[in-house]
Amino acid sequence: MTLTIQPVRSPAALRDFIFLPEKLPNGRPNWIPPIWMDEHVFHSNTKNPAHSVCRVERWLAIEAGRIIGRIMGIIHDEYNATHGEKTARFFGLECINRQDVVHKLLAAAEKWAIDQGMEKLIGPFGFSDKDPEGLQVDGFENLPVIATATNASYLPTLVEKENYTKLTDCVVYQISVPKKTPVIYERIAKRIHQQLNVRVINFTRRKELKPFVIPVFELINATYKDLLGFVPLSMAEMKKLKSQYLSILQPKFIKVVVDLNNRVIGFVIAVPDFSLGLQRSNGRMFPFGFLKVLHSMKRTKQLDILLGAVHPDYQGRGLTTLLGMELLRDVREAGFEYMDSHLILETNFKMRGEMERIGGKVYKRYRIYQKPLR
């Protein structure tokens, strides 16, 4: 039997590419499907604005008429120009447990990147750091959460055998929800209110969030600018993310801090974990999958932190503690026992310190790989 690598050139092939993960052999009980309609948007040239500033190619590994692997190549021209790099990215790598399949898929991405004038290939990494990044390398006994990688445990080893080395790791903390807010946090919060003249905005209805969506994204642009792979969000990308996530957010788990001029200077966004709901619905929201998702959100004991930021002018002045205390109050009242921090770069010592100060322990790890091409 001959193993061939074929580029995706038709709508049917793109559909095969998107849905391949659920068709691969079982054996990874912690696999969580994506929301499939979001995957279609991600790969759409017209619905995903990232395609307008990136070069993209996709390949399928086919043997005896059966698709057994896939990979996507991305060149983010805007990011490369800003950072003076010639870096390509691979993304969406999935395959059966065979070295020759990974070899040929990565070789296709490497050749394409070289032909495009690139000097290095990193990955898994999507259009931005908002896409699932890295391969999970530790903590497979724990379920992934939304917007994180959900790969087979054998995949990192296969990639490493192709001479890919660690670029960086992202860690995820599990934080136990305390029965009572530590007194020191209450003192810090009181001091912050007095010294900085800031206030925390709490929400009860989703429509109350709308005026803050764009200011929050603008704060992300100001705060995340030095993170690996980050490119400032355009207005089109802000609108896309708004439509993608606003419907699943619960207002009481969103906290915003504003200054005297009502300028957003900090925020945290969290959502009840619905990984089990995605598993049980197979990632299909309609006609009844969304009910399974809602059911899992009501029964879970874990809250997932999706995003958070503090304006650079206010970092190191206690706003993270203030946001954490405000969130913990509602988390405790809702009966949650744990929080998932989402991915934090292992070199982001400020954020890691905040997680560890409230008792967080690393319980999952994701790795981004690199390989020089010249």
N, C-alpha and C positions, 0 to 999 in steps of 0.2 A: 504494500500500500504506500502511495506517495503522499507526503505531507506538503501542501502548498500554502502559500501566503498570498491572499488576494485582497486588493484594495476595495473598499466599499464604494460602489459607483451607482447604486440604484436605491430607491425607497425601500424595496424589499430587503436588500442587503443591510441597509441601515436598521431596519426593524430587527433583523437577525442579530445585529451587533448589540442593540439595546437590550434585547431580552435574553441574550446568551446566559447571563449569570444564573437565571432560574432553571435553565435546562442542563447545566453541568451536573455530573454525578453528585449525589448527596455525600454526606460525610463531614459536614461542617454545621453542627446543630446551632451555632451562634450566628449563622448568616441571617441578616435582616434585609429584606428587599427594599429598594428605594420606592418612592411614590412614582409609579411608572409615567404618569402624565407629566411630572416634573422632568423626567428623563427626556421625554420628547421635546420639551421646551429647551432643555440644555443643549440638545443636538440640532436645534432648528436655526438655520441661518437668518431667518426673519424674526424669530421670537427672542433669541438670545443675542443681545447687543455685543457681547464679547467677540462674536465671530467677525465683526467689522474691523477689529484691530489685531486679529490673529490669523496665522496660517494653520490649517488643520488638515490632517490626513488620518484615515482609519484603515485597519486591516483585519481580516478574519483568517484564522488557521483552519484549513479544511483537509480532512482525510477520509477517503472512501465515501464522499458525499456528506460527511457529518462535520458540523462546525464544532471545534474543540478548543478554540481560543480566540482572543481578540486583543487589540491594543490600539490606542489613539495617540497620535503625535500632535503637539501644539507648539507653535512658535509665537510668543507674545511680543510682537515688534515694538509696541509702546513701552513695555517694561524693559526690553533689551536696550532701546535707545536711551531711556532715562538712566539706566545703570551702567551703560557702556559694556554690555555683555553680548555674547553670541551663544545664547543658551536655548536649547530646545527642551521640551518636557514630554514625558510619556505619561499616559493616564488611562484609566479604565482597564488595566491589565487583568485578564481573567483567562484561566486555562485549566486543563486537566493536569494531573500530577505527573508531568513528563518534562525532562530537561530539554529534549529536542524541540518541543513546542515553544517553550519560553525563549530558547536560543533564536529560533527563526523569527519570532515576533519582535524581540528586541533588536535583532539584526535589521529587520525591515525599518524600524523606527530610526535606528542609527544611520543607515544608508540615506534615508530621506533627509535627516537632519544635516548630514555632511553635504549632500547635494544642495541644500538650502544655505550653505555657508556657515553652519553652526560649528562650535568648537567643544561643546559639552552637552550632555543629556542628563537631566535630573528627573526624578519622579518616584512614585506617582505624584503628579502635581497637575491640577487643572488650570482653568483660565485665571483663577485667583485663589487666595487662601480661604475664600468662602466655600470652595468646593472641597469634597473629601480629599485629604492629602495624606500621603505616606501609606505604608503597609503596616497593619497591626503585627507586632512582633511579640507582644507580651499581654497577658490578661485575657486569654481567649475564653476563660470560664465565665466572663462577664459579657453581657450583650452590648453590642455597639448601639449608639444612639443616632438620631437623625443627623445627616451631613457629616458622618464619619465613615472611614473605610470599613468594609466588612468582608475581608478576604480570607481565603483558606490558610490554615497555619503552615502549609508546606510552601506557599508562594515566596516568602522572604528568602528561604534557602535556595530556591531555584534561581532567583534574581542574583543573589550573592555569588553563585557559581559562574555567572556571566561577567565577572570582574567589576561588579558594581559595589561601591563602598558607601559607608554612611556619610551623608551630608549633614544631617541633623536629625534629632528625635523630637517628637512632641509627646508630652506626658499628659495624662488625665488623672485628676484627683477625685477621690470619693471623700465627701465631707459628711460626717455624722451630724445630724441636726441636734443641737443641745436642747435639753429640757427647759433651760432658762438662759436668757441672754447674760453673758458674763458682765459683772459690774463694771469692769474696766472699759468695755465697749460703750456702755451707757455714758460714762464719764467723757470718753473721747468724742462721742456724738454731741454732747452738750457743749464741749469746748469748741468743736468745729462750727456749730451754729453761731456761737458768740463771736468767734474770731473772724470767720470768713463771710458772715452774713449770707448764708445760702439756705435754701429750703428744698425739701424733698417733696416731689409731686407723686401722689398715689392715684391710681386709676380704678374705676369700678365698671366702666363701660368701654367697649371697643372703639366707639366713635370718638371718645375723649383722646385716643392715641393719635388720631390722624394729624393734628397740627404739629406733633413732635417727630413724625417719621423722618422728614427731610433734615431737620436740625440734628437728629441722632446720626443719620448717615454722614452728614457734614463733619460731625465730631469724629466719626470713624476715620474719615479721610485725614483729619488732622492728627489723629493718635496712632494709626496703624502704618503710617508712611514708611517707617524703617523696618517693618516686618518682612520676612522672606516672601517674595512673590507678590507682595501687595501692590496694586495699582489703584489710584484714586477712583472711586465709583463715579461714573457719569450719571446724569439725571435719568437716562434710559435704564441703567442698571439699578438705580435706586427704585424706580417704579416697578421693575421686574421683581426685585426682592420683596417689595411691599405687597404685591399681589400674591407672591408665593407663600409668604409666611403670616400675613396679618390674620388670616382666617383661623389659624391654629393657636394664636396667642390668647392667653388669659390675662386680662388687664391687671389683676391684683398681684401678678408675679412680674410686673414691670415697674421699675423705679427710675425716676429721672430727677437729677439735681440741677437747679438753676441758680444763677447769681441774682444780685439786686436788679439787674436789667432784664431778668427773665431769659437770659442766654443759657442754653443747655451746656453744662460743664461736666456732666457725668451721667451714666445710666447703667443699668443692668437689665437684661431680658432673659427670662427663664420660662420653661414650659414643662408641665407634667410629662414624664417619660411615656412614650407610646410605642416602644419597640415591639412589645408583644402584640399590640394591635396590628402593626404592619406585617408581622409574621403571619398572623391568623387571617389577614385579608389578602395576603400575597401581594401587597403593595398596590392593590386596586381599590380606589376609593368608591367606585360606583359599580353596581347600584347600592350595595349594602356594606361595603368595606369601611366606609367612614363611621358606621355605627360601632364596628369592632375597635376602631381607633379611639373613638370617644369613650367606649367602655373601659379600655385599658388605661386611658388618662384618668378616669375616675377611681380606679382600683389601685393604681401604682403607689408605691411608697417612695418613689424617687423623683426628684425634680432635676431637670437638665438645664444648666446655664448655657444659653446659646451665644450671647454676646455681652460684652461689657467694655466700658472705656471711661477714662477720666482725662479731661483736657490737659495738655502738657503743662500749662501754667499752674495747675492745681495738683499735679502728681506729687506724691510724698507728703501730702498735707492732711491725710486722714479720710479723704472722700470715699476710698474703697471700703474702709471700715464702716463709714456711715451708711453706704449703700447695702453692705452686707447685713448690718444690724436691722435695717428696715425690711430687707427681704426675709431674713430669718424669722422675724415676728410673724409674718403671714404664712411662711412655710410651716412653722411649728403649729400654728392654729389650724392649718389644713390637714395636719396629721402625717406629713412627710417625715421619713426617717433618714433619708440620705439625699445628697446633692451630687451631681456629676458636673465637674468643672468645664467639660469640653476640652479641646486640645489647647495646650499651652506650650510654646517653644521651650525646650529645655534650657535655653540661654536667657529666657525672660525671668531673671531672678527676682525682679520686683513682684511680678504676679505670683510666682511660685512661693515667695515669702508670705504673701497675703494668704494664700491657700493653706500654708503650713501653720500660720499663726492661729487659724481657726480649726486646727486639728486635721486638715486634709492629708490623705495618704495616697501616693501614686498607686493606681491599680490597673492602668492600661498604658501601653506605650506604642507609638506609631513611628515608623522610620521612613525618611526621605533619602533616596539613594542618588548617587552621581557617578558619571563615567566620562573621562575625557575622550574626545573623538579625534583629536589630532596630536 
